Amino acid sequence: MTSVPIDTTTELRVDARRARFREAVSALSTRARSGDLLRMLVLPASTLVVVGFGLMLLGWWGAAHTHRQIEQIPYLISGGLIGLGLAMLGGLLLATAVWMAGLQRMRQQSDERSRAQLAELIAAMPQPAPARSKRT
């Protein structure tokens, strides 16, 4: 078996690609940890709640202005039940966002307490004595 020597320019290109890949992966992990996820939940959730209540209101208005009971059923189904489902889905998403914000706040407080305790422990540690040189 003979080994093929690797060109130094090839090594430099591979190292550069690896560095770009590491930077891209690290940017992904910080993006996932940011508060953007809460905003991504709150906006659609509040929209779903508003649209759901709007559909329920339109369904009620349509059924209220129809005198025959058989004509009220489509309004009940299309406006009332679908609107109720959308409002409930939006409410669940809002509850999830509130829950995640609470967990994030608790984690930050826990991290601050841990940092404070670590700083106290470091301050309480005795400082090492300077090393003495041996004289003969």
C-alpha positions, 0 to 999 in steps of 0.5 A: 500500500502506498500513501498519497501525500495530501496537498497543503492547499487541500488541507487549508480548504478542508479546514476552512469548510469545517470552520464554516460548518462549525459556525453555521451549526453554532448559529443554529443552536443559539437561534433555537434558544432565543426568545423568538420561539415565544414570539412565533407561538404568540402571534399565530395563537392570538390570530387563531383566537381572534379568527375563532371568535370572529367565526363564532360571531358570524355563525351566531349572526347567520343563525340569528337572522334565519327563521327556519331551524334547518337553515341554522345548522350550517351556520352552527357547524361552519361558524360555531364549531369551527370557530370554537375549535380555532379558538381552543387551538389558539388558547392552547398555543397561548398557554404553551407560550406562557408555560415556556416563558415561565420555564425560561424565567425559572431556568434563568433564575436558577442559573443566576443562583448557581453563578452566585453560589459558585462565586461565593465558593470561589471567594471562600476557598483559601488562596494557595501559599506562594511556592518557596524555592529550596536553597541548599 
